Amino acid sequence: MKKSTIDLKKQAIEAIREKLIGKQITYNQAYAIMYSFSHNLLGEIFVAYFAAASFKGGFNDDELYFLTKAMVETGNKLSLKGIVADKHSIGGLPGARSTLIIVPIIAAAGYLIPKTSSRAITTPAGTADCMEVLAPVEFKVSQVERIVHKTGGCIIWNGMLGLAPADDIIIRVEKPLAFESFDKVIMSILAKKIAASSQLMVLDIPVGPTMKIRHATDAVAFKDKFTRIASRFGLQVEADINYQREPAGFGIGPVHELKDALAVLEQKSTRSHDLEYKSVTLATKLLKMCFKVDKRTQDAESLVRSILNSGKALEKFREITQAQGGSGDFSSDTLPKPRYSFEIKSTQSGKVTSVNNYYITAIAKVLGAPNEKIAGMTLVKRFSDKVAKNETLYIMHTNKQAALKEARETARYMPIYTIK
């Protein structure tokens, strides 16, 4: 072990100790921390202390900039030519796979969109978990660059790329606790976007009583801090703060959320119009940004809807799937089916007055999501729907009988729907 490496390790430990007692982190300290994490010089206990420090006291703008920059500098970077767009959601909302719809729309419009996603952290499925049902999502940097330059886009897991590798290590430690501080979310998202050469980005910020961000004032504060740090890297960000009472789609879990996205791309009559609206809204915002840089005067929303309605988005999604090593022969009707399904019925009549996303996530995880791709649920009732006694509220799905038994018991104590 080189002396410089030993020094970085010592500096990282001291920096974490200082942050725990409220001191500010310098760039050199930030680099030492991220280098030590990415090169496995420090055990998970130190990573946990760092995560706790970020949750306890947070970081000021300079610290966030230093830590994000250090994350990028201690990892690989994509090299892409052209206008590079991106989309990201802060997460926390199950059943909202708009990325699977937005990526092919933007790529079909002629712009690059290298979507690197994490696996699920706080929800029953991440975008990478869903895409993996159809195609491999683990690639090297050179492979991703070829895929993106060939098709215009990709939907992959960032864990194999080595983009901001320290972030992946922090996520692994945070995952069992199912939480991230807002500052850590900002750092994580920005590091991956900067490393992916993104120039333009739309940021989805869902707000609601059972969301990661519960209040509009917190969402605005998050947006303002995010855009301030992003601007220091030259990344243009358009944020979309939206109130969410429930998942945008019907499905929860990798297969079921993928099914929702495919139904929108296929323009099936049974598709989720809420998911379609969310996807079109975000894609339009992102395309407007692309047009501004590209000096195009075309109406962005009209083009988004034309690409979606004409089947060009579905065609582009098949092209991306094939480029990633999957088959282009799939549809929302041909996805894997669960071995066991069980309907949860209402014990009373009335109206749905609230939907608990925390409970949706908890029950879906008991069923096996996201590790078991088929595990999850289908939501039958929506917010404000009328419900009759013994009517189906949602359907559990799993391949494991023991998981179904445990989930049914869990559901007794975690009612997803409030009916009055």
C-alpha positions, 0 to 999 in steps of 0.5 A, a space after each residue: 500500500 502506497 504512503 499516499 493511499 495510507 495518508 488518504 485513508 487517515 485523512 478520510 477517517 479524520 474528516 468523517 470524525 470532524 463531520 460527526 461533530 459538526 465541522 465543515 468538509 474541505 475538497 481535499 477531505 471530500 476527495 479522501 473520503 470518496 477515494 477511500 470508499 471507492 477503493 475499499 480502504 474503509 469498512 462499511 462501519 465508516 461508510 455508515 458513520 458518513 451516511 449518519 453524518 449526512 443525515 444528522 447535520 447535512 452539508 452546505 453548498 460548498 460541501 455538497 459541491 466538493 463531495 459531488 466533484 470528488 465522487 465524479 473524480 474518483 470514478 469513470 466517465 462516459 464520453 458522448 458527442 451531441 446534446 446529452 439529456 437525462 431524467 431522474 426522479 428522487 424516488 420514494 414513489 412505487 409504481 412510477 416507471 416513467 423513465 421506461 417511456 421517456 428514454 425512448 421518446 427522447 431518443 426517437 426525437 434525435 437526442 442522446 439519453 444515457 439513463 443509468 439507474 440504481 436498483 431499488 433503494 426505498 421502493 419495490 423496484 428500480 428502473 434497472 430492476 424493471 429493464 432487467 426483465 427484458 435485457 441485461 443492464 450491466 455493461 462497461 463504459 465502452 459498451 454503453 458508449 456504443 449502445 448510446 451512439 447506436 440507438 440514442 439511449 440506454 436503460 442500464 444499472 450504474 453499478 458496473 460502470 464505475 461512475 461515482 463508485 463511492 455512491 454505490 458503496 454508500 447506497 449498499 450500506 443505506 439500503 437495509 435502513 431504507 433511507 437517504 438524506 436529501 443532501 445525499 440524494 442530491 450528491 448521488 444524482 448529480 455525481 452520476 449525471 456529471 459522470 454520464 456527460 449529461 448537459 440537460 436534465 429534468 428532475 421529478 420531485 413527487 410530494 405527498 403524505 407518504 412520499 420521500 418529500 412530504 411538504 411543498 416547502 421542502 420540495 422547493 428547498 430541495 429543488 433550489 439547492 439541487 439547481 444551485 449545485 448543478 449550475 456549478 457543474 454547468 448542468 441545466 436542470 428543470 424541476 417538476 414538483 408534483 403532488 402524488 397521493 398514490 402510484 401513477 401505475 397499477 403495478 408494483 414490483 419489476 414485472 408489473 411496473 414494466 407491464 404498465 410502461 409497455 402498456 403506455 408505449 403500446 397505447 393499450 386502452 387499459 393503460 394507466 393514463 396517470 402514468 402516461 400523463 406523468 411521462 408526457 409531462 416530463 418528456 415535454 419539459 426535457 425536449 423543450 430544453 433540448 430544442 432551446 439548445 438545438 435552436 429548434 422552434 417545434 412544439 415539444 409536447 406535440 412531438 412527444 405525443 406524436 412519437 408516442 401515438 405513432 408507435 415510434 417510442 415503442 419501436 425505439 424501446 425495442 431497438 434499445 432493448 435489442 442493443 442491450 442484448 435482449 429480444 425485441 419480441 415482447 409485449 405487455 401480455 407476454 411478460 412472466 406470470 406469477 405462480 401465486 396470486 391472491 386478491 385482498 378484498 374490502 371489509 366495508 363499503 365506502 370511498 377510498 380517502 387515502 392510499 399508503 405508499 409506505 405500506 405498498 412498499 412494505 407488503 411488496 417487499 414481503 412478497 419478494 420484490 425487487 429481488 424476485 422480479 415477479 413478486 409484487 402486486 396489482 392495484 385495482 382501486 384508486 384514490 377517490 374510487 367507490 368501493 363495495 364490501 368484498 370488492 377487490 382492492 389489490 392483488 398480491 403476486 409471488 412465486 413463493 407460497 411462504 411469502 404469500 402467507 407472510 404478506 397476507 398476515 402483514 396486510 392485516 396490520 398494514 391497510 393500504 387503503 383507507 375507506 370511509 
